[in-house]
Amino acid sequence: MPSRFSRLIAVTIFALAVNAVIAVNPAQTALPEDQVPTLAPLIKKISPAVVNISTSGKEDVQRHPFFDDPFFRRFFGNQPDQPRQRQTQSVGSGVIINAAKGYILTNSHVVSKADEIIVTLTDRRKLKARMLGHDRGTDIAVLQVEPDGLTSIEMANSEHVEVGDFVIAIGNPFGLGQSVSSGIVSALGRTGLGIESYENFIQTDASINPGNSGGALVNLRGRLVGINTAIIAPGGGNIGIGFAIPVNMARQIMDQLIEFGEVRRGRIGVQIQDLTPELAKEFRVNHDGGALIAQVMADSPAENAGLATGDVIISVNRKSVHSGADLRNYIGLLRVGARVDLVLVRNGDEMKLSLKVGEIKQAYTEPGKEIPKLKGASFGPIPQDSPFFGRIKGVYVVGVLKNSPAWKAGLREEDVITSINRQLVENSSELMTIAGQSGGSLLLNIARGEGSLFILIR
């Protein structure tokens, strides 16, 4: 019985492979004796549109505050100056999406810190690229090179992608050069992974490894369905769980980066949470999920349109909303001024409302003018494009002037201060109040990158 089952599986896989080849080239209905089912013609067609990217740059090296502490210097003397910057290099991949204008899509984390970007084509030509813009919230960046003899790839509609579709991942894993792997779409709409601020990933078991970032995920028609971005790798290697940004999302971000050099996100002015089965019963909602409005901001587009606390949004522009992440993705990818048609449930009844997306207004403190020890730093709420947004509470470091007291203490731009002198803080007003009441040193708990640290300011 096991052998019959194995033969059945083998025959099925072979049939699928043959169908794939026929789908690529419908005119080829029969294979000569010396040929086998292959994706080679498809790879030859699309691989020139996938490029290797190498970058070089500099990043600041944090100097430990002990080196500037008079107590430390008293006992250990002046220490030799440490380098303030270090050279960085990285490799990744990119996809040519407009050959006439030389536009290349890639990941923000591949090029965001680069001073120089070199693009290598499949014909081994090396082109210097300039960055038109990048967006950390979605991890998308757009580069431009001289449009000389380039080949672009056609973009698919990622809303038509289904679980089980065959896909091919092309990129530059480990800097080895262009490589191809294949698999299927394992899942759609993956969110809550904490990889990016806006998540709606295509999950695939096609092998994606370090260096594949920014590469292409294509279907068997040779059309781009996603930009390869991340993997889950507990042991450091590929285990068949990779993620790609849907090309529809990438296209929305790309258009703004090309036009403005940045993404001009808007807001409607609500605090939201997922609708659990218990909450759905309480709010009389007979739907599969939704986004529950926990708070409506004063003088916001939501308030002006009539939204209220306790409303449950179930649709945005005819797209179903199953969670708070869905709503955040839909709104966060819209331009300021875009029209939004909502379907919501209030007191058990469905309603329709329309509004326009407004600007995100951030209220920042002046650079540390109230607290001498924090002089040079500006603070504000955690922005939506920060990876910490919605995950932790704290005060965002908007910027730090170099060689200022805050800089020398170790504060850096994009840090999040979660506590000061062991007291939790949620906004800059609380931060300044506690810091002002302290007559001595300040102990800050900082969230930075993948970890956290304490900074003691004497």
Stockholm file with secondary structure:
# STOCKHOLM 1.0

chainA/1-458         MPSRFSRLIAVTIFALAVNAVIAVNPAQTALPEDQVPTLAPLIKKISPAVVNISTSGKEDVQRHPFFDDPFFRRFFGNQPDQPRQRQTQSVGSGVIINAAKGYILTNSHVVSKADEIIVTLTDRRKLKARMLGHDRGTDIAVLQVEPDGLTSIEMANSEHVEVGDFVIAIGNPFGLGQSVSSGIVSALGRTGLGIESYENFIQTDASINPGNSGGALVNLRGRLVGINTAIIAPGGGNIGIGFAIPVNMARQIMDQLIEFGEVRRGRIGVQIQDLTPELAKEFRVNHDGGALIAQVMADSPAENAGLATGDVIISVNRKSVHSGADLRNYIGLLRVGARVDLVLVRNGDEMKLSLKVGEIKQAYTEPGKEIPKLKGASFGPIPQDSPFFGRIKGVYVVGVLKNSPAWKAGLREEDVITSINRQLVENSSELMTIAGQSGGSLLLNIARGEGSLFILIR
#=GR chainA/1-458 SS CHHHHHHHHHHHHHHHHHHHHHHHCTTCCSCCTTCCCCCHHHHHHHGGGEEEEEEEEEEECCCCGGGGCHHHHHHHCCCCCCCSEEEEEEEEEEEEEETTTTEEEECHHHHTTCSEEEEECTTCCEEEEEEEEEETTTTEEEEECCCSSCCCCCBCCGGGCCTTCEEEEEECGGGSCCEEEEEEEEEEEECCSSSSSSCCEEEECSCCCTTCTTCEEEETTSCEEEEEEEECCTTSSCCSCEEEEEHHHHHHHHHHHHHHSSCCBEECCEEEEECCHHHHHHTTCCSSCCEEEEEECTTSHHHHHTCCTTCEEEEETTEECCSHHHHHHHHHTSBTTCEEEEEEEETTEEEEEEEECEECCCCCCCSSCSCGGGTTEEEECCCTTSTTTTTCCCEEEEEECTTSHHHHHTCCTTCEEEEETTEECCSHHHHHHHHHHCSSCEEEEEEETTEEEEEEEC
#=GC SS_cons         CHHHHHHHHHHHHHHHHHHHHHHHCTTCCSCCTTCCCCCHHHHHHHGGGEEEEEEEEEEECCCCGGGGCHHHHHHHCCCCCCCSEEEEEEEEEEEEEETTTTEEEECHHHHTTCSEEEEECTTCCEEEEEEEEEETTTTEEEEECCCSSCCCCCBCCGGGCCTTCEEEEEECGGGSCCEEEEEEEEEEEECCSSSSSSCCEEEECSCCCTTCTTCEEEETTSCEEEEEEEECCTTSSCCSCEEEEEHHHHHHHHHHHHHHSSCCBEECCEEEEECCHHHHHHTTCCSSCCEEEEEECTTSHHHHHTCCTTCEEEEETTEECCSHHHHHHHHHTSBTTCEEEEEEEETTEEEEEEEECEECCCCCCCSSCSCGGGTTEEEECCCTTSTTTTTCCCEEEEEECTTSHHHHHTCCTTCEEEEETTEECCSHHHHHHHHHHCSSCEEEEEEETTEEEEEEEC
//
